[in-house]
Amino acid sequence: MLVRRHLVAVTTPEKSLNQFALDVALVGRLEATRARMRKQDTRLTAIFYTRFFVAAPRLRHIFRDDPAAQA
């Protein structure tokens, strides 16, 4: 079976990520999305842990009492 490395798993300078074009528009969208999510960080954290502990209540004891502290 042939095993290949993913393009981002390079080990030599000539195969660096510099050979790929930078999608500036995509970078801008990702930064904007991250900024919007960061503003809602506490709310998103609370939603995540509420759903997580409903799905896996047996794991509650390994987390801090304050879900916001996990963020």
N, CA, C, O and CB atoms as a CASP TS submission, in Angstrom:
PFRMAT TS
TARGET T0000
AUTHOR 0000-0000-0000
METHOD Language model
MODEL 1
PARENT N/A
ATOM      1  N   MET     1       0.852  -1.185   0.000  1.00  0.00           N
ATOM      2  CA  MET     1       0.000   0.000   0.000  1.00  0.00           C
ATOM      3  C   MET     1       0.891   1.239   0.000  1.00  0.00           C
ATOM      4  O   MET     1       1.815   1.346   0.806  1.00  0.00           O
ATOM      5  CB  MET     1      -0.965   0.003   1.230  1.00  0.00           C
ATOM      6  N   LEU     2       0.617   2.148  -0.882  1.00  0.00           N
ATOM      7  CA  LEU     2       1.375   3.379  -0.982  1.00  0.00           C
ATOM      8  C   LEU     2       0.877   4.388   0.051  1.00  0.00           C
ATOM      9  O   LEU     2      -0.322   4.651   0.143  1.00  0.00           O
ATOM     10  CB  LEU     2       1.275   3.960  -2.402  1.00  0.00           C
ATOM     11  N   VAL     3       1.790   4.940   0.816  1.00  0.00           N
ATOM     12  CA  VAL     3       1.448   5.943   1.820  1.00  0.00           C
ATOM     13  C   VAL     3       2.038   7.264   1.371  1.00  0.00           C
ATOM     14  O   VAL     3       3.227   7.341   1.063  1.00  0.00           O
ATOM     15  CB  VAL     3       1.971   5.543   3.241  1.00  0.00           C
ATOM     16  N   ARG     4       1.229   8.293   1.330  1.00  0.00           N
ATOM     17  CA  ARG     4       1.676   9.619   0.919  1.00  0.00           C
ATOM     18  C   ARG     4       1.431  10.618   2.031  1.00  0.00           C
ATOM     19  O   ARG     4       0.468  10.505   2.789  1.00  0.00           O
ATOM     20  CB  ARG     4       0.962  10.062  -0.365  1.00  0.00           C
ATOM     21  N   ARG     5       2.308  11.587   2.117  1.00  0.00           N
ATOM     22  CA  ARG     5       2.127  12.667   3.081  1.00  0.00           C
ATOM     23  C   ARG     5       1.199  13.724   2.488  1.00  0.00           C
ATOM     24  O   ARG     5       1.199  13.971   1.282  1.00  0.00           O
ATOM     25  CB  ARG     5       3.493  13.293   3.477  1.00  0.00           C
ATOM     26  N   HIS     6       0.423  14.330   3.352  1.00  0.00           N
ATOM     27  CA  HIS     6      -0.407  15.457   2.934  1.00  0.00           C
ATOM     28  C   HIS     6       0.500  16.621   2.558  1.00  0.00           C
ATOM     29  O   HIS     6       1.613  16.729   3.073  1.00  0.00           O
ATOM     30  CB  HIS     6      -1.404  15.871   4.059  1.00  0.00           C
ATOM     31  N   LEU     7       0.043  17.483   1.676  1.00  0.00           N
ATOM     32  CA  LEU     7       0.854  18.608   1.209  1.00  0.00           C
ATOM     33  C   LEU     7       1.360  19.507   2.327  1.00  0.00           C
ATOM     34  O   LEU     7       2.432  20.098   2.199  1.00  0.00           O
ATOM     35  CB  LEU     7       0.064  19.426   0.247  1.00  0.00           C
ATOM     36  N   VAL     8       0.614  19.623   3.417  1.00  0.00           N
ATOM     37  CA  VAL     8       1.071  20.493   4.503  1.00  0.00           C
ATOM     38  C   VAL     8       2.055  19.799   5.429  1.00  0.00           C
ATOM     39  O   VAL     8       2.630  20.442   6.308  1.00  0.00           O
ATOM     40  CB  VAL     8      -0.109  20.987   5.302  1.00  0.00           C
ATOM     41  N   ALA     9       2.259  18.511   5.254  1.00  0.00           N
ATOM     42  CA  ALA     9       3.206  17.766   6.090  1.00  0.00           C
ATOM     43  C   ALA     9       4.543  17.645   5.356  1.00  0.00           C
ATOM     44  O   ALA     9       5.011  16.541   5.079  1.00  0.00           O
ATOM     45  CB  ALA     9       2.643  16.352   6.448  1.00  0.00           C
ATOM     46  N   VAL    10       5.134  18.765   5.053  1.00  0.00           N
ATOM     47  CA  VAL    10       6.389  18.763   4.293  1.00  0.00           C
ATOM     48  C   VAL    10       7.578  18.805   5.239  1.00  0.00           C
ATOM     49  O   VAL    10       7.483  19.299   6.363  1.00  0.00           O
ATOM     50  CB  VAL    10       6.441  19.958   3.319  1.00  0.00           C
ATOM     51  N   THR    11       8.682  18.285   4.772  1.00  0.00           N
ATOM     52  CA  THR    11       9.879  18.250   5.600  1.00  0.00           C
ATOM     53  C   THR    11      11.074  18.920   4.939  1.00  0.00           C
ATOM     54  O   THR    11      12.121  19.074   5.568  1.00  0.00           O
ATOM     55  CB  THR    11      10.223  16.830   5.936  1.00  0.00           C
ATOM     56  N   THR    12      10.935  19.314   3.695  1.00  0.00           N
ATOM     57  CA  THR    12      12.061  19.936   2.992  1.00  0.00           C
ATOM     58  C   THR    12      11.695  21.344   2.559  1.00  0.00           C
ATOM     59  O   THR    12      10.536  21.605   2.235  1.00  0.00           O
ATOM     60  CB  THR    12      12.479  19.095   1.769  1.00  0.00           C
ATOM     61  N   PRO    13      12.671  22.271   2.547  1.00  0.00           N
ATOM     62  CA  PRO    13      12.388  23.662   2.191  1.00  0.00           C
ATOM     63  C   PRO    13      11.792  23.828   0.793  1.00  0.00           C
ATOM     64  O   PRO    13      10.939  24.691   0.588  1.00  0.00           O
ATOM     65  CB  PRO    13      13.647  24.469   2.290  1.00  0.00           C
ATOM     66  N   GLU    14      12.227  23.019  -0.165  1.00  0.00           N
ATOM     67  CA  GLU    14      11.702  23.170  -1.526  1.00  0.00           C
ATOM     68  C   GLU    14      10.241  22.753  -1.648  1.00  0.00           C
ATOM     69  O   GLU    14       9.587  23.059  -2.645  1.00  0.00           O
ATOM     70  CB  GLU    14      12.535  22.360  -2.489  1.00  0.00           C
ATOM     71  N   LYS    15       9.735  22.063  -0.647  1.00  0.00           N
ATOM     72  CA  LYS    15       8.329  21.673  -0.649  1.00  0.00           C
ATOM     73  C   LYS    15       7.539  22.441   0.409  1.00  0.00           C
ATOM     74  O   LYS    15       6.533  21.946   0.918  1.00  0.00           O
ATOM     75  CB  LYS    15       8.197  20.167  -0.414  1.00  0.00           C
ATOM     76  N   SER    16       7.984  23.620   0.731  1.00  0.00           N
ATOM     77  CA  SER    16       7.324  24.402   1.772  1.00  0.00           C
ATOM     78  C   SER    16       5.980  24.926   1.284  1.00  0.00           C
ATOM     79  O   SER    16       5.656  24.846   0.099  1.00  0.00           O
ATOM     80  CB  SER    16       8.216  25.566   2.216  1.00  0.00           C
ATOM     81  N   LEU    17       5.212  25.460   2.214  1.00  0.00           N
ATOM     82  CA  LEU    17       3.893  26.000   1.875  1.00  0.00           C
ATOM     83  C   LEU    17       3.982  27.256   1.021  1.00  0.00           C
ATOM     84  O   LEU    17       2.970  27.724   0.500  1.00  0.00           O
ATOM     85  CB  LEU    17       3.116  26.302   3.139  1.00  0.00           C
ATOM     86  N   ASN    18       5.174  27.801   0.874  1.00  0.00           N
ATOM     87  CA  ASN    18       5.343  28.993   0.042  1.00  0.00           C
ATOM     88  C   ASN    18       5.000  28.738  -1.414  1.00  0.00           C
ATOM     89  O   ASN    18       4.781  29.686  -2.168  1.00  0.00           O
ATOM     90  CB  ASN    18       6.759  29.498   0.144  1.00  0.00           C
ATOM     91  N   GLN    19       4.949  27.492  -1.822  1.00  0.00           N
ATOM     92  CA  GLN    19       4.634  27.170  -3.211  1.00  0.00           C
ATOM     93  C   GLN    19       3.137  27.309  -3.510  1.00  0.00           C
ATOM     94  O   GLN    19       2.735  27.266  -4.673  1.00  0.00           O
ATOM     95  CB  GLN    19       5.095  25.756  -3.531  1.00  0.00           C
ATOM     96  N   PHE    20       2.325  27.472  -2.492  1.00  0.00           N
ATOM     97  CA  PHE    20       0.885  27.588  -2.676  1.00  0.00           C
ATOM     98  C   PHE    20       0.461  29.050  -2.643  1.00  0.00           C
ATOM     99  O   PHE    20       0.961  29.837  -1.839  1.00  0.00           O
ATOM    100  CB  PHE    20       0.136  26.789  -1.600  1.00  0.00           C
ATOM    101  N   ALA    21      -0.460  29.396  -3.519  1.00  0.00           N
ATOM    102  CA  ALA    21      -0.969  30.768  -3.562  1.00  0.00           C
ATOM    103  C   ALA    21      -1.777  31.056  -2.294  1.00  0.00           C
ATOM    104  O   ALA    21      -2.519  30.203  -1.808  1.00  0.00           O
ATOM    105  CB  ALA    21      -1.843  30.995  -4.832  1.00  0.00           C
ATOM    106  N   LEU    22      -1.621  32.249  -1.781  1.00  0.00           N
ATOM    107  CA  LEU    22      -2.356  32.673  -0.593  1.00  0.00           C
ATOM    108  C   LEU    22      -3.686  33.271  -1.021  1.00  0.00           C
ATOM    109  O   LEU    22      -3.720  34.216  -1.809  1.00  0.00           O
ATOM    110  CB  LEU    22      -1.535  33.694   0.241  1.00  0.00           C
ATOM    111  N   ASP    23      -4.763  32.733  -0.514  1.00  0.00           N
ATOM    112  CA  ASP    23      -6.098  33.238  -0.815  1.00  0.00           C
ATOM    113  C   ASP    23      -6.418  34.336   0.206  1.00  0.00           C
ATOM    114  O   ASP    23      -6.938  34.062   1.288  1.00  0.00           O
ATOM    115  CB  ASP    23      -7.177  32.081  -0.778  1.00  0.00           C
ATOM    116  N   VAL    24      -6.103  35.563  -0.155  1.00  0.00           N
ATOM    117  CA  VAL    24      -6.255  36.690   0.761  1.00  0.00           C
ATOM    118  C   VAL    24      -7.713  36.882   1.171  1.00  0.00           C
ATOM    119  O   VAL    24      -7.994  37.219   2.321  1.00  0.00           O
ATOM    120  CB  VAL    24      -5.719  37.968   0.120  1.00  0.00           C
ATOM    121  N   ALA    25      -8.626  36.673   0.254  1.00  0.00           N
ATOM    122  CA  ALA    25     -10.049  36.818   0.578  1.00  0.00           C
ATOM    123  C   ALA    25     -10.468  35.781   1.617  1.00  0.00           C
ATOM    124  O   ALA    25     -11.212  36.092   2.548  1.00  0.00           O
ATOM    125  CB  ALA    25     -10.915  36.679  -0.696  1.00  0.00           C
ATOM    126  N   LEU    26      -9.991  34.556   1.456  1.00  0.00           N
ATOM    127  CA  LEU    26     -10.306  33.510   2.423  1.00  0.00           C
ATOM    128  C   LEU    26      -9.725  33.835   3.791  1.00  0.00           C
ATOM    129  O   LEU    26     -10.395  33.658   4.808  1.00  0.00           O
ATOM    130  CB  LEU    26      -9.783  32.160   1.938  1.00  0.00           C
ATOM    131  N   VAL    27      -8.504  34.300   3.824  1.00  0.00           N
ATOM    132  CA  VAL    27      -7.876  34.682   5.090  1.00  0.00           C
ATOM    133  C   VAL    27      -8.701  35.770   5.765  1.00  0.00           C
ATOM    134  O   VAL    27      -8.921  35.720   6.975  1.00  0.00           O
ATOM    135  CB  VAL    27      -6.422  35.166   4.862  1.00  0.00           C
ATOM    136  N   GLY    28      -9.153  36.744   5.000  1.00  0.00           N
ATOM    137  CA  GLY    28      -9.983  37.817   5.547  1.00  0.00           C
ATOM    138  C   GLY    28     -11.280  37.298   6.132  1.00  0.00           C
ATOM    139  O   GLY    28     -11.699  37.727   7.207  1.00  0.00           O
ATOM    140  N   ARG    29     -11.920  36.369   5.424  1.00  0.00           N
ATOM    141  CA  ARG    29     -13.176  35.792   5.925  1.00  0.00           C
ATOM    142  C   ARG    29     -12.944  34.991   7.206  1.00  0.00           C
ATOM    143  O   ARG    29     -13.737  35.067   8.145  1.00  0.00           O
ATOM    144  CB  ARG    29     -13.819  34.892   4.853  1.00  0.00           C
ATOM    145  N   LEU    30     -11.866  34.231   7.238  1.00  0.00           N
ATOM    146  CA  LEU    30     -11.556  33.455   8.444  1.00  0.00           C
ATOM    147  C   LEU    30     -11.265  34.362   9.633  1.00  0.00           C
ATOM    148  O   LEU    30     -11.705  34.082  10.748  1.00  0.00           O
ATOM    149  CB  LEU    30     -10.362  32.533   8.190  1.00  0.00           C
ATOM    150  N   GLU    31     -10.532  35.437   9.407  1.00  0.00           N
ATOM    151  CA  GLU    31     -10.244  36.385  10.492  1.00  0.00           C
ATOM    152  C   GLU    31     -11.512  37.058  10.984  1.00  0.00           C
ATOM    153  O   GLU    31     -11.685  37.248  12.188  1.00  0.00           O
ATOM    154  CB  GLU    31      -9.242  37.443  10.029  1.00  0.00           C
ATOM    155  N   ALA    32     -12.402  37.420  10.068  1.00  0.00           N
ATOM    156  CA  ALA    32     -13.663  38.065  10.453  1.00  0.00           C
ATOM    157  C   ALA    32     -14.545  37.105  11.251  1.00  0.00           C
ATOM    158  O   ALA    32     -15.164  37.495  12.241  1.00  0.00           O
ATOM    159  CB  ALA    32     -14.419  38.563   9.204  1.00  0.00           C
ATOM    160  N   THR    33     -14.595  35.851  10.810  1.00  0.00           N
ATOM    161  CA  THR    33     -15.379  34.844  11.526  1.00  0.00           C
ATOM    162  C   THR    33     -14.823  34.630  12.925  1.00  0.00           C
ATOM    163  O   THR    33     -15.580  34.557  13.893  1.00  0.00           O
ATOM    164  CB  THR    33     -15.395  33.517  10.752  1.00  0.00           C
ATOM    165  N   ARG    34     -13.518  34.531  13.034  1.00  0.00           N
ATOM    166  CA  ARG    34     -12.882  34.337  14.338  1.00  0.00           C
ATOM    167  C   ARG    34     -13.177  35.520  15.264  1.00  0.00           C
ATOM    168  O   ARG    34     -13.432  35.329  16.453  1.00  0.00           O
ATOM    169  CB  ARG    34     -11.358  34.156  14.173  1.00  0.00           C
ATOM    170  N   ALA    35     -13.142  36.728  14.726  1.00  0.00           N
ATOM    171  CA  ALA    35     -13.435  37.915  15.537  1.00  0.00           C
ATOM    172  C   ALA    35     -14.873  37.885  16.050  1.00  0.00           C
ATOM    173  O   ALA    35     -15.129  38.211  17.209  1.00  0.00           O
ATOM    174  CB  ALA    35     -13.192  39.198  14.719  1.00  0.00           C
ATOM    175  N   ARG    36     -15.818  37.492  15.179  1.00  0.00           N
ATOM    176  CA  ARG    36     -17.225  37.400  15.604  1.00  0.00           C
ATOM    177  C   ARG    36     -17.403  36.330  16.675  1.00  0.00           C
ATOM    178  O   ARG    36     -18.129  36.533  17.648  1.00  0.00           O
ATOM    179  CB  ARG    36     -18.136  37.092  14.398  1.00  0.00           C
ATOM    180  N   MET    37     -16.746  35.202  16.497  1.00  0.00           N
ATOM    181  CA  MET    37     -16.862  34.121  17.481  1.00  0.00           C
ATOM    182  C   MET    37     -16.217  34.522  18.803  1.00  0.00           C
ATOM    183  O   MET    37     -16.715  34.165  19.870  1.00  0.00           O
ATOM    184  CB  MET    37     -16.215  32.831  16.947  1.00  0.00           C
ATOM    185  N   ARG    38     -15.130  35.250  18.737  1.00  0.00           N
ATOM    186  CA  ARG    38     -14.426  35.662  19.953  1.00  0.00           C
ATOM    187  C   ARG    38     -15.314  36.553  20.818  1.00  0.00           C
ATOM    188  O   ARG    38     -15.256  36.493  22.046  1.00  0.00           O
ATOM    189  CB  ARG    38     -13.123  36.397  19.597  1.00  0.00           C
ATOM    190  N   LYS    39     -16.137  37.382  20.172  1.00  0.00           N
ATOM    191  CA  LYS    39     -17.052  38.252  20.915  1.00  0.00           C
ATOM    192  C   LYS    39     -18.088  37.438  21.681  1.00  0.00           C
ATOM    193  O   LYS    39     -18.588  37.881  22.715  1.00  0.00           O
ATOM    194  CB  LYS    39     -17.751  39.226  19.963  1.00  0.00           C
ATOM    195  N   GLN    40     -18.410  36.254  21.178  1.00  0.00           N
ATOM    196  CA  GLN    40     -19.430  35.409  21.794  1.00  0.00           C
ATOM    197  C   GLN    40     -18.812  34.242  22.559  1.00  0.00           C
ATOM    198  O   GLN    40     -19.496  33.266  22.866  1.00  0.00           O
ATOM    199  CB  GLN    40     -20.386  34.883  20.732  1.00  0.00           C
ATOM    200  N   ASP    41     -17.545  34.341  22.859  1.00  0.00           N
ATOM    201  CA  ASP    41     -16.795  33.240  23.450  1.00  0.00           C
ATOM    202  C   ASP    41     -17.481  32.626  24.663  1.00  0.00           C
ATOM    203  O   ASP    41     -17.630  31.406  24.732  1.00  0.00           O
ATOM    204  CB  ASP    41     -15.432  33.714  23.837  1.00  0.00           C
ATOM    205  N   THR    42     -17.892  33.434  25.603  1.00  0.00           N
ATOM    206  CA  THR    42     -18.507  32.922  26.833  1.00  0.00           C
ATOM    207  C   THR    42     -19.826  32.214  26.542  1.00  0.00           C
ATOM    208  O   THR    42     -20.105  31.150  27.094  1.00  0.00           O
ATOM    209  CB  THR    42     -18.737  34.062  27.828  1.00  0.00           C
ATOM    210  N   ARG    43     -20.626  32.809  25.679  1.00  0.00           N
ATOM    211  CA  ARG    43     -21.927  32.212  25.339  1.00  0.00           C
ATOM    212  C   ARG    43     -21.731  30.880  24.614  1.00  0.00           C
ATOM    213  O   ARG    43     -22.407  29.898  24.923  1.00  0.00           O
ATOM    214  CB  ARG    43     -22.760  33.181  24.460  1.00  0.00           C
ATOM    215  N   LEU    44     -20.807  30.846  23.652  1.00  0.00           N
ATOM    216  CA  LEU    44     -20.556  29.612  22.916  1.00  0.00           C
ATOM    217  C   LEU    44     -19.992  28.527  23.829  1.00  0.00           C
ATOM    218  O   LEU    44     -20.328  27.352  23.682  1.00  0.00           O
ATOM    219  CB  LEU    44     -19.597  29.874  21.756  1.00  0.00           C
ATOM    220  N   THR    45     -19.144  28.917  24.761  1.00  0.00           N
ATOM    221  CA  THR    45     -18.594  27.962  25.713  1.00  0.00           C
ATOM    222  C   THR    45     -19.705  27.355  26.564  1.00  0.00           C
ATOM    223  O   THR    45     -19.737  26.142  26.771  1.00  0.00           O
ATOM    224  CB  THR    45     -17.544  28.636  26.606  1.00  0.00           C
ATOM    225  N   ALA    46     -20.610  28.191  27.056  1.00  0.00           N
ATOM    226  CA  ALA    46     -21.722  27.713  27.884  1.00  0.00           C
ATOM    227  C   ALA    46     -22.607  26.749  27.094  1.00  0.00           C
ATOM    228  O   ALA    46     -23.012  25.710  27.615  1.00  0.00           O
ATOM    229  CB  ALA    46     -22.560  28.903  28.403  1.00  0.00           C
ATOM    230  N   ILE    47     -22.904  27.086  25.852  1.00  0.00           N
ATOM    231  CA  ILE    47     -23.730  26.209  25.012  1.00  0.00           C
ATOM    232  C   ILE    47     -23.035  24.869  24.788  1.00  0.00           C
ATOM    233  O   ILE    47     -23.650  23.810  24.914  1.00  0.00           O
ATOM    234  CB  ILE    47     -24.034  26.884  23.657  1.00  0.00           C
ATOM    235  N   PHE    48     -21.742  24.927  24.454  1.00  0.00           N
ATOM    236  CA  PHE    48     -20.990  23.703  24.195  1.00  0.00           C
ATOM    237  C   PHE    48     -21.008  22.779  25.409  1.00  0.00           C
ATOM    238  O   PHE    48     -21.363  21.607  25.288  1.00  0.00           O
ATOM    239  CB  PHE    48     -19.547  24.037  23.810  1.00  0.00           C
ATOM    240  N   TYR    49     -20.627  23.298  26.585  1.00  0.00           N
ATOM    241  CA  TYR    49     -20.536  22.444  27.765  1.00  0.00           C
ATOM    242  C   TYR    49     -21.892  21.967  28.254  1.00  0.00           C
ATOM    243  O   TYR    49     -21.993  20.862  28.787  1.00  0.00           O
ATOM    244  CB  TYR    49     -19.837  23.176  28.871  1.00  0.00           C
ATOM    245  N   THR    50     -22.929  22.763  28.089  1.00  0.00           N
ATOM    246  CA  THR    50     -24.274  22.314  28.445  1.00  0.00           C
ATOM    247  C   THR    50     -24.646  21.100  27.609  1.00  0.00           C
ATOM    248  O   THR    50     -25.109  20.091  28.142  1.00  0.00           O
ATOM    249  CB  THR    50     -25.308  23.449  28.245  1.00  0.00           C
ATOM    250  N   ARG    51     -24.443  21.196  26.306  1.00  0.00           N
ATOM    251  CA  ARG    51     -24.769  20.074  25.413  1.00  0.00           C
ATOM    252  C   ARG    51     -23.853  18.874  25.660  1.00  0.00           C
ATOM    253  O   ARG    51     -24.289  17.723  25.626  1.00  0.00           O
ATOM    254  CB  ARG    51     -24.663  20.515  23.946  1.00  0.00           C
ATOM    255  N   PHE    52     -22.592  19.166  25.906  1.00  0.00           N
ATOM    256  CA  PHE    52     -21.616  18.103  26.155  1.00  0.00           C
ATOM    257  C   PHE    52     -21.999  17.286  27.376  1.00  0.00           C
ATOM    258  O   PHE    52     -21.974  16.056  27.333  1.00  0.00           O
ATOM    259  CB  PHE    52     -20.216  18.692  26.337  1.00  0.00           C
ATOM    260  N   PHE    53     -22.354  17.961  28.473  1.00  0.00           N
ATOM    261  CA  PHE    53     -22.678  17.246  29.708  1.00  0.00           C
ATOM    262  C   PHE    53     -24.039  16.562  29.655  1.00  0.00           C
ATOM    263  O   PHE    53     -24.274  15.602  30.389  1.00  0.00           O
ATOM    264  CB  PHE    53     -22.640  18.199  30.876  1.00  0.00           C
ATOM    265  N   VAL    54     -24.924  17.034  28.812  1.00  0.00           N
ATOM    266  CA  VAL    54     -26.180  16.315  28.590  1.00  0.00           C
ATOM    267  C   VAL    54     -25.873  15.003  27.868  1.00  0.00           C
ATOM    268  O   VAL    54     -26.442  13.959  28.187  1.00  0.00           O
ATOM    269  CB  VAL    54     -27.193  17.185  27.765  1.00  0.00           C
ATOM    270  N   ALA    55     -24.973  15.070  26.899  1.00  0.00           N
ATOM    271  CA  ALA    55     -24.615  13.879  26.124  1.00  0.00           C
ATOM    272  C   ALA    55     -23.726  12.913  26.914  1.00  0.00           C
ATOM    273  O   ALA    55     -23.806  11.699  26.726  1.00  0.00           O
ATOM    274  CB  ALA    55     -23.908  14.290  24.842  1.00  0.00           C
ATOM    275  N   ALA    56     -22.882  13.451  27.795  1.00  0.00           N
ATOM    276  CA  ALA    56     -21.929  12.605  28.534  1.00  0.00           C
ATOM    277  C   ALA    56     -21.823  13.045  29.995  1.00  0.00           C
ATOM    278  O   ALA    56     -20.771  13.533  30.408  1.00  0.00           O
ATOM    279  CB  ALA    56     -20.534  12.652  27.867  1.00  0.00           C
ATOM    280  N   PRO    57     -22.875  12.887  30.777  1.00  0.00           N
ATOM    281  CA  PRO    57     -22.865  13.363  32.166  1.00  0.00           C
ATOM    282  C   PRO    57     -21.798  12.687  33.031  1.00  0.00           C
ATOM    283  O   PRO    57     -21.348  13.266  34.020  1.00  0.00           O
ATOM    284  CB  PRO    57     -24.222  13.142  32.787  1.00  0.00           C
ATOM    285  N   ARG    58     -21.398  11.490  32.672  1.00  0.00           N
ATOM    286  CA  ARG    58     -20.393  10.769  33.464  1.00  0.00           C
ATOM    287  C   ARG    58     -19.017  11.443  33.415  1.00  0.00           C
ATOM    288  O   ARG    58     -18.150  11.134  34.233  1.00  0.00           O
ATOM    289  CB  ARG    58     -20.276   9.332  32.969  1.00  0.00           C
ATOM    290  N   LEU    59     -18.812  12.357  32.466  1.00  0.00           N
ATOM    291  CA  LEU    59     -17.534  13.046  32.341  1.00  0.00           C
ATOM    292  C   LEU    59     -17.492  14.364  33.101  1.00  0.00           C
ATOM    293  O   LEU    59     -16.444  15.006  33.163  1.00  0.00           O
ATOM    294  CB  LEU    59     -17.231  13.293  30.893  1.00  0.00           C
ATOM    295  N   ARG    60     -18.605  14.772  33.673  1.00  0.00           N
ATOM    296  CA  ARG    60     -18.695  16.075  34.346  1.00  0.00           C
ATOM    297  C   ARG    60     -17.638  16.250  35.427  1.00  0.00           C
ATOM    298  O   ARG    60     -17.108  17.349  35.590  1.00  0.00           O
ATOM    299  CB  ARG    60     -20.070  16.249  34.954  1.00  0.00           C
ATOM    300  N   HIS    61     -17.325  15.211  36.157  1.00  0.00           N
ATOM    301  CA  HIS    61     -16.411  15.314  37.290  1.00  0.00           C
ATOM    302  C   HIS    61     -14.973  15.667  36.899  1.00  0.00           C
ATOM    303  O   HIS    61     -14.198  16.092  37.756  1.00  0.00           O
ATOM    304  CB  HIS    61     -16.414  14.023  38.043  1.00  0.00           C
ATOM    305  N   ILE    62     -14.600  15.501  35.635  1.00  0.00           N
ATOM    306  CA  ILE    62     -13.213  15.808  35.254  1.00  0.00           C
ATOM    307  C   ILE    62     -13.032  17.249  34.773  1.00  0.00           C
ATOM    308  O   ILE    62     -11.933  17.640  34.382  1.00  0.00           O
ATOM    309  CB  ILE    62     -12.757  14.854  34.166  1.00  0.00           C
ATOM    310  N   PHE    63     -14.102  18.032  34.801  1.00  0.00           N
ATOM    311  CA  PHE    63     -14.044  19.423  34.373  1.00  0.00           C
ATOM    312  C   PHE    63     -14.231  20.368  35.555  1.00  0.00           C
ATOM    313  O   PHE    63     -14.769  19.987  36.595  1.00  0.00           O
ATOM    314  CB  PHE    63     -15.103  19.696  33.307  1.00  0.00           C
ATOM    315  N   ARG    64     -13.783  21.592  35.377  1.00  0.00           N
ATOM    316  CA  ARG    64     -13.975  22.611  36.405  1.00  0.00           C
ATOM    317  C   ARG    64     -15.447  22.899  36.616  1.00  0.00           C
ATOM    318  O   ARG    64     -16.274  22.611  35.750  1.00  0.00           O
ATOM    319  CB  ARG    64     -13.241  23.893  36.034  1.00  0.00           C
ATOM    320  N   ASP    65     -15.774  23.468  37.765  1.00  0.00           N
ATOM    321  CA  ASP    65     -17.174  23.795  38.057  1.00  0.00           C
ATOM    322  C   ASP    65     -17.694  24.916  37.170  1.00  0.00           C
ATOM    323  O   ASP    65     -18.883  24.948  36.852  1.00  0.00           O
ATOM    324  CB  ASP    65     -17.329  24.186  39.518  1.00  0.00           C
ATOM    325  N   ASP    66     -16.833  25.829  36.768  1.00  0.00           N
ATOM    326  CA  ASP    66     -17.227  26.966  35.951  1.00  0.00           C
ATOM    327  C   ASP    66     -16.876  26.685  34.494  1.00  0.00           C
ATOM    328  O   ASP    66     -15.698  26.701  34.137  1.00  0.00           O
ATOM    329  CB  ASP    66     -16.541  28.267  36.443  1.00  0.00           C
ATOM    330  N   PRO    67     -17.878  26.424  33.637  1.00  0.00           N
ATOM    331  CA  PRO    67     -17.587  26.133  32.233  1.00  0.00           C
ATOM    332  C   PRO    67     -16.803  27.235  31.529  1.00  0.00           C
ATOM    333  O   PRO    67     -16.012  26.953  30.628  1.00  0.00           O
ATOM    334  CB  PRO    67     -18.867  25.895  31.497  1.00  0.00           C
ATOM    335  N   ALA    68     -17.015  28.488  31.932  1.00  0.00           N
ATOM    336  CA  ALA    68     -16.293  29.599  31.314  1.00  0.00           C
ATOM    337  C   ALA    68     -14.799  29.487  31.574  1.00  0.00           C
ATOM    338  O   ALA    68     -13.994  29.992  30.792  1.00  0.00           O
ATOM    339  CB  ALA    68     -16.819  30.938  31.837  1.00  0.00           C
ATOM    340  N   ALA    69     -14.427  28.836  32.654  1.00  0.00           N
ATOM    341  CA  ALA    69     -13.008  28.665  32.984  1.00  0.00           C
ATOM    342  C   ALA    69     -12.328  27.689  32.026  1.00  0.00           C
ATOM    343  O   ALA    69     -11.101  27.681  31.926  1.00  0.00           O
ATOM    344  CB  ALA    69     -12.854  28.173  34.427  1.00  0.00           C
ATOM    345  N   GLN    70     -13.097  26.878  31.333  1.00  0.00           N
ATOM    346  CA  GLN    70     -12.521  25.941  30.368  1.00  0.00           C
ATOM    347  C   GLN    70     -12.089  26.641  29.092  1.00  0.00           C
ATOM    348  O   GLN    70     -11.227  26.142  28.369  1.00  0.00           O
ATOM    349  CB  GLN    70     -13.519  24.847  30.038  1.00  0.00           C
ATOM    350  N   ALA    71     -12.678  27.788  28.813  1.00  0.00           N
ATOM    351  CA  ALA    71     -12.395  28.488  27.548  1.00  0.00           C
ATOM    352  C   ALA    71     -10.980  28.998  27.499  1.00  0.00           C
ATOM    353  O   ALA    71     -10.577  29.608  26.509  1.00  0.00           O
ATOM    354  CB  ALA    71     -13.356  29.645  27.348  1.00  0.00           C
TER
END
